[in-house]
Amino acid sequence: MAHREVGSDHHELFPVQELDGAPRVECPMQGHSVLFSECQSCEHGTVVRVKGAALPFVLCPSDGPAHGLMPGAPDAEVITLMKPVVTVRREQPVEALIRTFMDEGVTVAVVVDDLHRAVGLVTRNHIVLDHHGWTELRDAALSMWPADSQWHGAVESESELFLHDFLRSRTAGDLMSRGVAYLRPDARISAAAKAMARTQLKHLPVLDEENRPIGMVSSLDIAQWVASREA
Ligand code: SF4
């Protein structure tokens, strides 16, 4: 699945919503809601599916440049508030992925290929299993014997065997979301906020022209930026 630029001045994500028993989209070009089936054959839009969201979104031309977050206040580019991004290789085992999250103090990382281009996004939520939450998986990963230890494969129970097998054999590439929603560094902060509100994503990576990650923008960064302007 191709990545999707969001937060540009000319394209925005519009949610598909159940209205009167049918999936509909508020069409920016027609100025009223249309059936989702119309979008699927429309040359102007691209259907975007976000992991965890029940209904998809449609990336469509917006009706004009994004407006500021507060009326009359100047906007800025996301490059002014983006934070360093953490990247992992897609073949990185889940055990090492958890260690990266703990060492870097993050909950999200961009998965990259050999040329350091973004191929996916992985978060703590991608790691958790139905019956094994984050805390249990983190503790299991941190307590595993190193690969060069004679105790490396030692386990005490069936449950531990299952967890260790998951942590060692599954990789970031197995768990990641493909088709990354991303920002360009010159996207407006207000447009990024709109994209996050629509997709309910808390983090958006910033990619350069070669699709290499250069930063990360979070909803918290935007909230703090707004608060600093009000101070
Ligand atoms: S895909 Fe086409 S019809 Fe659907 S909302 Fe976008 S512009 Fe409108």
Residues whose N, C-alpha, C, O or C-beta is under 5 A from the ligand:
A	BS01	SF4	V25 E26 C27 P28 M29 V34 E38 C39 C42 H44 G45 V58 C60
